[in-house]
Structures are given as structure tokens and as C-alpha cells.
Amino acid sequence: MCLGIPMRVIFIDGFTARCEAKGVEREVSLFLMQEERVQPGDYLVMQGGYAIQKLDEEQARAAWDVYDLMLQDARPPSGEAS
């Protein structure tokens, strides 16, 4: 299963954007977003190194809330070996 990761655009150089999420930065291709106007501060869904969709800050935060819950449920309870 692949998950689209919401990231905030820091800066753009041609068809490449430097994006950040939760303190992690990545280079993201904007090639698939040529029909959208993308600018620093925008939130994008990144999948496999490509931006595939634009979303607003509220949608990005909601997605991260769900991902945080999924990660929390995937961790063994404290005191148990993983």
C-alpha cells in the first residue's frame, strides 16, 4: 500500500520543489502538477517523489493526525520488546 504524504513547499526551482513535513525535507518533482500554480507555502501530497495533488493546510493537518494515530497503534506498548 502506498500513502500520499502531505508536505509544505519551502522553495521551487523549475519542476523541483524542496518540501518539508514534520522536520523532514525532501526534493519533490512538480512534473505532474504542471496544470496547477504551485508556490512556496502550498501543501502538496507527495507520493514516490512526485507531487500529485494540492491541498489546504487543514487537509494536510488532518492527514497527519490520521498518520500519527496509525503510527501510534503500530508501536508495541512500552515495556514490550519489538
SEBADREN-726559 format. One record per atom (N, C-alpha, C): residue number from 1; residue in one letter; atom name; y, x, z. Coordinates in Angstrom, 3 decimals. Example, Ala and Ser with C-alpha at 12.3 -4.5 7.8 and 13.67 -1.06 7.14 Angstrom:
# SEBADREN-726559
<atom n="1" res="A" atom="N" yy="-5.690" xx="13.190" zz="7.800"/>
<atom n="1" res="A" atom="CA" yy="-4.500" xx="12.300" zz="7.800"/>
<atom n="1" res="A" atom="C" yy="-3.300" xx="13.200" zz="7.800"/>
<atom n="2" res="S" atom="N" yy="-2.250" xx="12.850" zz="7.080"/>
<atom n="2" res="S" atom="CA" yy="-1.060" xx="13.670" zz="7.140"/>
<atom n="2" res="S" atom="C" yy="0.030" xx="12.900" zz="7.870"/>
This chain:
# SEBADREN-726559
<atom n="1" res="M" atom="N" yy="-1.172" xx="0.843" zz="0.000"/>
<atom n="1" res="M" atom="CA" yy="0.000" xx="0.000" zz="0.000"/>
<atom n="1" res="M" atom="C" yy="1.237" xx="0.890" zz="0.000"/>
<atom n="2" res="C" atom="N" yy="2.204" xx="0.547" zz="-0.797"/>
<atom n="2" res="C" atom="CA" yy="3.480" xx="1.264" zz="-0.842"/>
<atom n="2" res="C" atom="C" yy="4.554" xx="0.424" zz="-0.174"/>
<atom n="3" res="L" atom="N" yy="5.404" xx="1.090" zz="0.571"/>
<atom n="3" res="L" atom="CA" yy="6.532" xx="0.416" zz="1.203"/>
<atom n="3" res="L" atom="C" yy="7.826" xx="0.933" zz="0.601"/>
<atom n="4" res="G" atom="N" yy="8.750" xx="0.033" zz="0.336"/>
<atom n="4" res="G" atom="CA" yy="10.084" xx="0.436" zz="-0.087"/>
<atom n="4" res="G" atom="C" yy="10.895" xx="0.768" zz="1.154"/>
<atom n="5" res="I" atom="N" yy="11.512" xx="1.923" zz="1.157"/>
<atom n="5" res="I" atom="CA" yy="12.256" xx="2.394" zz="2.319"/>
<atom n="5" res="I" atom="C" yy="13.753" xx="2.227" zz="2.083"/>
<atom n="6" res="P" atom="N" yy="14.452" xx="1.474" zz="2.932"/>
<atom n="6" res="P" atom="CA" yy="15.898" xx="1.337" zz="2.788"/>
<atom n="6" res="P" atom="C" yy="16.602" xx="2.633" zz="3.195"/>
<atom n="7" res="M" atom="N" yy="17.530" xx="3.075" zz="2.360"/>
<atom n="7" res="M" atom="CA" yy="18.288" xx="4.291" zz="2.642"/>
<atom n="7" res="M" atom="C" yy="19.745" xx="4.068" zz="2.257"/>
<atom n="8" res="R" atom="N" yy="20.652" xx="4.769" zz="2.957"/>
<atom n="8" res="R" atom="CA" yy="22.084" xx="4.679" zz="2.673"/>
<atom n="8" res="R" atom="C" yy="22.485" xx="5.858" zz="1.798"/>
<atom n="9" res="V" atom="N" yy="23.254" xx="5.574" zz="0.757"/>
<atom n="9" res="V" atom="CA" yy="23.715" xx="6.609" zz="-0.169"/>
<atom n="9" res="V" atom="C" yy="24.807" xx="7.438" zz="0.496"/>
<atom n="10" res="I" atom="N" yy="24.630" xx="8.764" zz="0.481"/>
<atom n="10" res="I" atom="CA" yy="25.630" xx="9.683" zz="1.020"/>
<atom n="10" res="I" atom="C" yy="26.555" xx="10.144" zz="-0.103"/>
<atom n="11" res="F" atom="N" yy="25.970" xx="10.658" zz="-1.189"/>
<atom n="11" res="F" atom="CA" yy="26.773" xx="11.029" zz="-2.357"/>
<atom n="11" res="F" atom="C" yy="25.909" xx="10.944" zz="-3.608"/>
<atom n="12" res="I" atom="N" yy="26.579" xx="10.912" zz="-4.741"/>
<atom n="12" res="I" atom="CA" yy="25.915" xx="10.739" zz="-6.038"/>
<atom n="12" res="I" atom="C" yy="26.330" xx="11.869" zz="-6.967"/>
<atom n="13" res="D" atom="N" yy="25.343" xx="12.381" zz="-7.698"/>
<atom n="13" res="D" atom="CA" yy="25.579" xx="13.389" zz="-8.723"/>
<atom n="13" res="D" atom="C" yy="24.782" xx="12.957" zz="-9.954"/>
<atom n="14" res="G" atom="N" yy="25.458" xx="12.326" zz="-10.901"/>
<atom n="14" res="G" atom="CA" yy="24.773" xx="11.826" zz="-12.094"/>
<atom n="14" res="G" atom="C" yy="23.794" xx="10.717" zz="-11.744"/>
<atom n="15" res="F" atom="N" yy="22.511" xx="10.923" zz="-12.088"/>
<atom n="15" res="F" atom="CA" yy="21.474" xx="9.932" zz="-11.776"/>
<atom n="15" res="F" atom="C" yy="20.686" xx="10.299" zz="-10.525"/>
<atom n="16" res="T" atom="N" yy="21.267" xx="11.145" zz="-9.677"/>
<atom n="16" res="T" atom="CA" yy="20.617" xx="11.529" zz="-8.427"/>
<atom n="16" res="T" atom="C" yy="21.549" xx="11.213" zz="-7.271"/>
<atom n="17" res="A" atom="N" yy="20.983" xx="10.609" zz="-6.242"/>
<atom n="17" res="A" atom="CA" yy="21.759" xx="10.305" zz="-5.039"/>
<atom n="17" res="A" atom="C" yy="21.134" xx="11.014" zz="-3.855"/>
<atom n="18" res="R" atom="N" yy="21.963" xx="11.485" zz="-2.959"/>
<atom n="18" res="R" atom="CA" yy="21.490" xx="12.001" zz="-1.678"/>
<atom n="18" res="R" atom="C" yy="21.580" xx="10.824" zz="-0.726"/>
<atom n="19" res="C" atom="N" yy="20.434" xx="10.447" zz="-0.136"/>
<atom n="19" res="C" atom="CA" yy="20.369" xx="9.268" zz="0.720"/>
<atom n="19" res="C" atom="C" yy="19.837" xx="9.642" zz="2.093"/>
<atom n="20" res="E" atom="N" yy="20.148" xx="8.786" zz="3.081"/>
<atom n="20" res="E" atom="CA" yy="19.765" xx="9.047" zz="4.459"/>
<atom n="20" res="E" atom="C" yy="19.230" xx="7.782" zz="5.112"/>
<atom n="21" res="A" atom="N" yy="18.216" xx="7.977" zz="5.945"/>
<atom n="21" res="A" atom="CA" yy="17.693" xx="6.894" zz="6.782"/>
<atom n="21" res="A" atom="C" yy="17.109" xx="7.506" zz="8.035"/>
<atom n="22" res="K" atom="N" yy="17.564" xx="7.050" zz="9.185"/>
<atom n="22" res="K" atom="CA" yy="17.036" xx="7.493" zz="10.478"/>
<atom n="22" res="K" atom="C" yy="17.060" xx="9.011" zz="10.627"/>
<atom n="23" res="G" atom="N" yy="18.117" xx="9.649" zz="10.112"/>
<atom n="23" res="G" atom="CA" yy="18.274" xx="11.084" zz="10.259"/>
<atom n="23" res="G" atom="C" yy="17.547" xx="11.927" zz="9.218"/>
<atom n="24" res="V" atom="N" yy="16.850" xx="11.283" zz="8.306"/>
<atom n="24" res="V" atom="CA" yy="16.125" xx="11.989" zz="7.248"/>
<atom n="24" res="V" atom="C" yy="16.875" xx="11.810" zz="5.935"/>
<atom n="25" res="E" atom="N" yy="17.106" xx="12.914" zz="5.234"/>
<atom n="25" res="E" atom="CA" yy="17.795" xx="12.862" zz="3.945"/>
<atom n="25" res="E" atom="C" yy="16.811" xx="13.145" zz="2.816"/>
<atom n="26" res="R" atom="N" yy="17.025" xx="12.471" zz="1.693"/>
<atom n="26" res="R" atom="CA" yy="16.180" xx="12.649" zz="0.518"/>
<atom n="26" res="R" atom="C" yy="17.031" xx="12.555" zz="-0.740"/>
<atom n="27" res="E" atom="N" yy="16.585" xx="13.247" zz="-1.772"/>
<atom n="27" res="E" atom="CA" yy="17.154" xx="13.084" zz="-3.110"/>
<atom n="27" res="E" atom="C" yy="16.426" xx="11.908" zz="-3.750"/>
<atom n="28" res="V" atom="N" yy="17.182" xx="10.989" zz="-4.312"/>
<atom n="28" res="V" atom="CA" yy="16.623" xx="9.768" zz="-4.886"/>
<atom n="28" res="V" atom="C" yy="17.137" xx="9.618" zz="-6.315"/>
<atom n="29" res="S" atom="N" yy="16.231" xx="9.318" zz="-7.226"/>
<atom n="29" res="S" atom="CA" yy="16.623" xx="9.094" zz="-8.613"/>
<atom n="29" res="S" atom="C" yy="17.241" xx="7.702" zz="-8.763"/>
<atom n="30" res="L" atom="N" yy="18.372" xx="7.648" zz="-9.452"/>
<atom n="30" res="L" atom="CA" yy="19.027" xx="6.372" zz="-9.751"/>
<atom n="30" res="L" atom="C" yy="18.707" xx="5.887" zz="-11.158"/>
<atom n="31" res="F" atom="N" yy="17.786" xx="6.543" zz="-11.827"/>
<atom n="31" res="F" atom="CA" yy="17.473" xx="6.233" zz="-13.219"/>
<atom n="31" res="F" atom="C" yy="17.148" xx="4.757" zz="-13.426"/>
<atom n="32" res="L" atom="N" yy="16.410" xx="4.150" zz="-12.496"/>
<atom n="32" res="L" atom="CA" yy="16.028" xx="2.736" zz="-12.636"/>
<atom n="32" res="L" atom="C" yy="17.143" xx="1.772" zz="-12.246"/>
<atom n="33" res="M" atom="N" yy="18.260" xx="2.310" zz="-11.761"/>
<atom n="33" res="M" atom="CA" yy="19.373" xx="1.476" zz="-11.308"/>
<atom n="33" res="M" atom="C" yy="20.568" xx="1.546" zz="-12.263"/>
<atom n="34" res="Q" atom="N" yy="20.343" xx="1.920" zz="-13.509"/>
<atom n="34" res="Q" atom="CA" yy="21.439" xx="2.130" zz="-14.448"/>
<atom n="34" res="Q" atom="C" yy="22.288" xx="0.889" zz="-14.681"/>
<atom n="35" res="E" atom="N" yy="21.731" xx="-0.280" zz="-14.480"/>
<atom n="35" res="E" atom="CA" yy="22.474" xx="-1.531" zz="-14.692"/>
<atom n="35" res="E" atom="C" yy="23.298" xx="-1.936" zz="-13.469"/>
<atom n="36" res="E" atom="N" yy="23.095" xx="-1.248" zz="-12.341"/>
<atom n="36" res="E" atom="CA" yy="23.809" xx="-1.543" zz="-11.091"/>
<atom n="36" res="E" atom="C" yy="24.905" xx="-0.515" zz="-10.868"/>
<atom n="37" res="R" atom="N" yy="25.985" xx="-0.925" zz="-10.272"/>
<atom n="37" res="R" atom="CA" yy="27.011" xx="0.021" zz="-9.839"/>
<atom n="37" res="R" atom="C" yy="26.635" xx="0.473" zz="-8.435"/>
<atom n="38" res="V" atom="N" yy="26.301" xx="1.739" zz="-8.298"/>
<atom n="38" res="V" atom="CA" yy="25.898" xx="2.303" zz="-7.005"/>
<atom n="38" res="V" atom="C" yy="26.955" xx="3.306" zz="-6.578"/>
<atom n="39" res="Q" atom="N" yy="27.353" xx="3.231" zz="-5.310"/>
<atom n="39" res="Q" atom="CA" yy="28.361" xx="4.147" zz="-4.792"/>
<atom n="39" res="Q" atom="C" yy="28.003" xx="4.561" zz="-3.363"/>
<atom n="40" res="P" atom="N" yy="28.595" xx="5.653" zz="-2.883"/>
<atom n="40" res="P" atom="CA" yy="28.325" xx="6.075" zz="-1.506"/>
<atom n="40" res="P" atom="C" yy="28.579" xx="4.934" zz="-0.524"/>
<atom n="41" res="G" atom="N" yy="27.675" xx="4.837" zz="0.459"/>
<atom n="41" res="G" atom="CA" yy="27.755" xx="3.764" zz="1.449"/>
<atom n="41" res="G" atom="C" yy="26.839" xx="2.600" zz="1.127"/>
<atom n="42" res="D" atom="N" yy="26.417" xx="2.479" zz="-0.136"/>
<atom n="42" res="D" atom="CA" yy="25.488" xx="1.412" zz="-0.514"/>
<atom n="42" res="D" atom="C" yy="24.113" xx="1.672" zz="0.097"/>
<atom n="43" res="Y" atom="N" yy="23.358" xx="0.616" zz="0.260"/>
<atom n="43" res="Y" atom="CA" yy="21.974" xx="0.710" zz="0.726"/>
<atom n="43" res="Y" atom="C" yy="21.055" xx="0.412" zz="-0.446"/>
<atom n="44" res="L" atom="N" yy="20.033" xx="1.256" zz="-0.590"/>
<atom n="44" res="L" atom="CA" yy="19.071" xx="1.123" zz="-1.676"/>
<atom n="44" res="L" atom="C" yy="17.664" xx="1.117" zz="-1.111"/>
<atom n="45" res="V" atom="N" yy="16.770" xx="0.427" zz="-1.803"/>
<atom n="45" res="V" atom="CA" yy="15.354" xx="0.518" zz="-1.481"/>
<atom n="45" res="V" atom="C" yy="14.795" xx="1.651" zz="-2.321"/>
<atom n="46" res="M" atom="N" yy="14.166" xx="2.619" zz="-1.642"/>
<atom n="46" res="M" atom="CA" yy="13.608" xx="3.783" zz="-2.304"/>
<atom n="46" res="M" atom="C" yy="12.090" xx="3.682" zz="-2.275"/>
<atom n="47" res="Q" atom="N" yy="11.479" xx="3.929" zz="-3.418"/>
<atom n="47" res="Q" atom="CA" yy="10.023" xx="3.927" zz="-3.489"/>
<atom n="47" res="Q" atom="C" yy="9.590" xx="5.031" zz="-4.439"/>
<atom n="48" res="G" atom="N" yy="8.807" xx="5.949" zz="-3.937"/>
<atom n="48" res="G" atom="CA" yy="8.298" xx="7.030" zz="-4.767"/>
<atom n="48" res="G" atom="C" yy="9.388" xx="7.913" zz="-5.343"/>
<atom n="49" res="G" atom="N" yy="10.495" xx="8.060" zz="-4.633"/>
<atom n="49" res="G" atom="CA" yy="11.579" xx="8.912" zz="-5.093"/>
<atom n="49" res="G" atom="C" yy="12.582" xx="8.233" zz="-6.008"/>
<atom n="50" res="Y" atom="N" yy="12.370" xx="6.949" zz="-6.299"/>
<atom n="50" res="Y" atom="CA" yy="13.271" xx="6.188" zz="-7.162"/>
<atom n="50" res="Y" atom="C" yy="13.920" xx="5.051" zz="-6.389"/>
<atom n="51" res="A" atom="N" yy="15.203" xx="4.839" zz="-6.617"/>
<atom n="51" res="A" atom="CA" yy="15.879" xx="3.661" zz="-6.085"/>
<atom n="51" res="A" atom="C" yy="15.475" xx="2.486" zz="-6.963"/>
<atom n="52" res="I" atom="N" yy="15.025" xx="1.397" zz="-6.339"/>
<atom n="52" res="I" atom="CA" yy="14.543" xx="0.259" zz="-7.127"/>
<atom n="52" res="I" atom="C" yy="15.328" xx="-1.019" zz="-6.892"/>
<atom n="53" res="Q" atom="N" yy="16.161" xx="-1.042" zz="-5.839"/>
<atom n="53" res="Q" atom="CA" yy="16.900" xx="-2.276" zz="-5.534"/>
<atom n="53" res="Q" atom="C" yy="18.063" xx="-1.959" zz="-4.606"/>
<atom n="54" res="K" atom="N" yy="19.135" xx="-2.681" zz="-4.780"/>
<atom n="54" res="K" atom="CA" yy="20.294" xx="-2.566" zz="-3.901"/>
<atom n="54" res="K" atom="C" yy="20.204" xx="-3.680" zz="-2.859"/>
<atom n="55" res="L" atom="N" yy="20.592" xx="-3.376" zz="-1.619"/>
<atom n="55" res="L" atom="CA" yy="20.627" xx="-4.408" zz="-0.594"/>
<atom n="55" res="L" atom="C" yy="21.813" xx="-4.178" zz="0.315"/>
<atom n="56" res="D" atom="N" yy="22.107" xx="-5.163" zz="1.143"/>
<atom n="56" res="D" atom="CA" yy="23.241" xx="-5.003" zz="2.044"/>
<atom n="56" res="D" atom="C" yy="22.763" xx="-4.398" zz="3.364"/>
<atom n="57" res="E" atom="N" yy="23.721" xx="-4.016" zz="4.198"/>
<atom n="57" res="E" atom="CA" yy="23.391" xx="-3.342" zz="5.451"/>
<atom n="57" res="E" atom="C" yy="22.506" xx="-4.194" zz="6.355"/>
<atom n="58" res="E" atom="N" yy="22.764" xx="-5.483" zz="6.407"/>
<atom n="58" res="E" atom="CA" yy="21.961" xx="-6.375" zz="7.246"/>
<atom n="58" res="E" atom="C" yy="20.501" xx="-6.403" zz="6.789"/>
<atom n="59" res="Q" atom="N" yy="20.274" xx="-6.461" zz="5.487"/>
<atom n="59" res="Q" atom="CA" yy="18.908" xx="-6.443" zz="4.958"/>
<atom n="59" res="Q" atom="C" yy="18.217" xx="-5.115" zz="5.263"/>
<atom n="60" res="A" atom="N" yy="18.957" xx="-4.010" zz="5.142"/>
<atom n="60" res="A" atom="CA" yy="18.383" xx="-2.693" zz="5.436"/>
<atom n="60" res="A" atom="C" yy="17.991" xx="-2.604" zz="6.909"/>
<atom n="61" res="R" atom="N" yy="18.870" xx="-3.061" zz="7.796"/>
<atom n="61" res="R" atom="CA" yy="18.567" xx="-3.024" zz="9.232"/>
<atom n="61" res="R" atom="C" yy="17.364" xx="-3.909" zz="9.562"/>
<atom n="62" res="A" atom="N" yy="17.281" xx="-5.076" zz="8.945"/>
<atom n="62" res="A" atom="CA" yy="16.156" xx="-5.980" zz="9.187"/>
<atom n="62" res="A" atom="C" yy="14.846" xx="-5.328" zz="8.746"/>
<atom n="63" res="A" atom="N" yy="14.863" xx="-4.649" zz="7.607"/>
<atom n="63" res="A" atom="CA" yy="13.654" xx="-3.965" zz="7.135"/>
<atom n="63" res="A" atom="C" yy="13.247" xx="-2.873" zz="8.118"/>
<atom n="64" res="W" atom="N" yy="14.221" xx="-2.086" zz="8.597"/>
<atom n="64" res="W" atom="CA" yy="13.896" xx="-1.028" zz="9.548"/>
<atom n="64" res="W" atom="C" yy="13.400" xx="-1.592" zz="10.872"/>
<atom n="65" res="D" atom="N" yy="13.901" xx="-2.745" zz="11.290"/>
<atom n="65" res="D" atom="CA" yy="13.387" xx="-3.373" zz="12.508"/>
<atom n="65" res="D" atom="C" yy="11.903" xx="-3.696" zz="12.359"/>
<atom n="66" res="V" atom="N" yy="11.524" xx="-4.212" zz="11.197"/>
<atom n="66" res="V" atom="CA" yy="10.114" xx="-4.526" zz="10.935"/>
<atom n="66" res="V" atom="C" yy="9.285" xx="-3.244" zz="10.902"/>
<atom n="67" res="Y" atom="N" yy="9.780" xx="-2.212" zz="10.208"/>
<atom n="67" res="Y" atom="CA" yy="9.045" xx="-0.944" zz="10.136"/>
<atom n="67" res="Y" atom="C" yy="8.882" xx="-0.327" zz="11.523"/>
<atom n="68" res="D" atom="N" yy="9.928" xx="-0.399" zz="12.349"/>
<atom n="68" res="D" atom="CA" yy="9.836" xx="0.134" zz="13.709"/>
<atom n="68" res="D" atom="C" yy="8.758" xx="-0.595" zz="14.514"/>
<atom n="69" res="L" atom="N" yy="8.671" xx="-1.918" zz="14.362"/>
<atom n="69" res="L" atom="CA" yy="7.628" xx="-2.689" zz="15.050"/>
<atom n="69" res="L" atom="C" yy="6.241" xx="-2.297" zz="14.559"/>
<atom n="70" res="M" atom="N" yy="6.106" xx="-2.113" zz="13.253"/>
<atom n="70" res="M" atom="CA" yy="4.813" xx="-1.712" zz="12.688"/>
<atom n="70" res="M" atom="C" yy="4.393" xx="-0.350" zz="13.245"/>
<atom n="71" res="L" atom="N" yy="5.335" xx="0.592" zz="13.299"/>
<atom n="71" res="L" atom="CA" yy="5.021" xx="1.926" zz="13.815"/>
<atom n="71" res="L" atom="C" yy="4.687" xx="1.875" zz="15.299"/>
<atom n="72" res="Q" atom="N" yy="5.396" xx="1.045" zz="16.038"/>
<atom n="72" res="Q" atom="CA" yy="5.136" xx="0.897" zz="17.463"/>
<atom n="72" res="Q" atom="C" yy="3.721" xx="0.372" zz="17.691"/>
<atom n="73" res="D" atom="N" yy="3.299" xx="-0.615" zz="16.910"/>
<atom n="73" res="D" atom="CA" yy="1.970" xx="-1.199" zz="17.052"/>
<atom n="73" res="D" atom="C" yy="0.879" xx="-0.239" zz="16.586"/>
<atom n="74" res="A" atom="N" yy="1.219" xx="0.727" zz="15.731"/>
<atom n="74" res="A" atom="CA" yy="0.228" xx="1.674" zz="15.213"/>
<atom n="74" res="A" atom="C" yy="-0.041" xx="2.827" zz="16.176"/>
<atom n="75" res="R" atom="N" yy="0.823" xx="3.041" zz="17.144"/>
<atom n="75" res="R" atom="CA" yy="0.657" xx="4.145" zz="18.095"/>
<atom n="75" res="R" atom="C" yy="-0.299" xx="3.729" zz="19.208"/>
<atom n="76" res="P" atom="N" yy="-1.166" xx="4.657" zz="19.652"/>
<atom n="76" res="P" atom="CA" yy="-2.026" xx="4.326" zz="20.788"/>
<atom n="76" res="P" atom="C" yy="-1.186" xx="4.192" zz="22.058"/>
<atom n="77" res="P" atom="N" yy="-1.596" xx="3.349" zz="22.987"/>
<atom n="77" res="P" atom="CA" yy="-0.855" xx="3.220" zz="24.247"/>
<atom n="77" res="P" atom="C" yy="-0.778" xx="4.578" zz="24.940"/>
<atom n="78" res="S" atom="N" yy="0.291" xx="4.800" zz="25.689"/>
<atom n="78" res="S" atom="CA" yy="0.450" xx="6.089" zz="26.357"/>
<atom n="78" res="S" atom="C" yy="-0.720" xx="6.324" zz="27.306"/>
<atom n="79" res="G" atom="N" yy="-1.160" xx="7.577" zz="27.342"/>
<atom n="79" res="G" atom="CA" yy="-2.302" xx="7.930" zz="28.186"/>
<atom n="79" res="G" atom="C" yy="-3.615" xx="7.940" zz="27.428"/>
<atom n="80" res="E" atom="N" yy="-3.648" xx="7.326" zz="26.224"/>
<atom n="80" res="E" atom="CA" yy="-4.877" xx="7.333" zz="25.421"/>
<atom n="80" res="E" atom="C" yy="-4.783" xx="8.436" zz="24.381"/>
<atom n="81" res="A" atom="N" yy="-5.907" xx="9.017" zz="24.079"/>
<atom n="81" res="A" atom="CA" yy="-5.961" xx="10.043" zz="23.028"/>
<atom n="81" res="A" atom="C" yy="-5.818" xx="9.376" zz="21.664"/>
<atom n="82" res="S" atom="N" yy="-5.189" xx="10.074" zz="20.745"/>
<atom n="82" res="S" atom="CA" yy="-5.044" xx="9.501" zz="19.409"/>
<atom n="82" res="S" atom="C" yy="-6.155" xx="9.957" zz="18.507"/>
